[in-house]
Amino acid sequence: MALVRTVIVVGAVIALLPSDRAQQERLQQAVVDATQWTVTFCDRNAKTCDNAGVAWDVFKTKAEFAWLMGYDVVMSHVVHQSAGLAMVDSGVETASVPQRGTLTSRDLEPGWRGQYPRDQR
């Protein structure tokens, strides 16, 4: 589906290109001028580019901080979870397993079992 959509868009762009040689040359010159104008933006606006560079550095610093903070939170959660599982799997008594809130290990065990289905004769 994406290939068909791409072919249609490329076909439409090609169909809209001018067929007259003079118009083609004007379009080509306009593209070259626009590219030159874009590439030399920082030459014309040095203060703006310097401010953008400072803002980008601040953004990268904040993004790195956010990434490291999120990584630390996730890793501490995973390590905490795996430490609790290791205590249970290693045969350590359930009383030494960290409690969740005020619940004890006995509170976490099911207090009832459902009845087996009756014979349907």
N, C-alpha and C positions, 0 to 999 in steps of 0.2 A: 504494500500500500504506500509506503514512504517513497519507494522508487518511482511509482506512477506519479505521485504528487510532485516529486522533484523534476521529473521529465516534463510535466505540464508547466511548472513555473519557469524552467529554463526555456522551454518552447515559447512561452508568452513573452519573455524578455527578448529573445531573438526576433520574434515577430514584430516587436515594437521598435527595434533598431531602425534608423533611417536607411533608405536605399539610395538616396541621392548622394553623390560623392562629396559635394560641398558641405552638406549637412553632417556627413560622417566625419569630415575633418574638423568641423566646429565642435562636434560632440567630443572627439578625441582631445582637442585642445582644452575644452572645458574640464575634462577628467584630469588631464595633466595639471592644469592650474589649481584645481581643487586639492589634488594630492600634494602639490607643492605648498599650498596655503596651510594644509593640515600638518605637514611634516615640520614646517618652520614656525609653528605656534610658539614654542618656548623661546625662540630667538626674538620674537616680537613682544612677548609677554613674560619676561624673565621673573618678575616679582610673583606673578600668579603661579608659575611652575615651581618656584621655591616654596611658596605656601602650600601647594599641593603635595610637594615632597615631604614637608614637615607633617602635614596631616596624615599622609600615608604611613610614615614611620610610627606615629602615635597609634594609628589603627592596627598596624602589625603587632606592636607591643601589647595592646589590649587583647588582640585575638590570641596571641601566644599565651598570655596570662589565663584567658578563659579556657583554652585548650588544656593547659596544665592543671588548672583547678578541676575541670571536669574529669580528667584522667585520674587525678588523685582521689576524687570522690568515688569513682567507679572501682578503682583498684582497691581502695580500703574496704568498700562494700563486698567485693569479691573475696578478698582475703579474710574478712570477718566471717562471711558465709562458709568458706571452705574450712576455716578453723573450727567452726561449730560442727560441721559434718565430720571432720577428722576425729573429733572427740567422741562422737556417737559411734562411728565405724570402728574405732580402735578398741572398743570394749570397755572404755572408761564408764564408770557408773553414771547413770542418767542424772544423778543429783549434781554432778560437777558440770553438766551442760549449762551454759548461761541461760538464765530464765528470760522469758519475754514478758516484760511488765510484771504483773503480780501472779501470773500463772505458773504453777509448778508442773513438773513432768507428769504427775498423776492427773492434773487438770486437762492436759492435752490428749490423754488417752480416751478413746471412745467409751462412753458409759453404758452403751447398750448395743445389742446386735439385733438385726432384723430377723424375723422368723423365716424358717425355710418355707418354700411354697408347699401348700398342702397337696396331697395326691388328688388328682381330679379324676376320680373313678365314677 
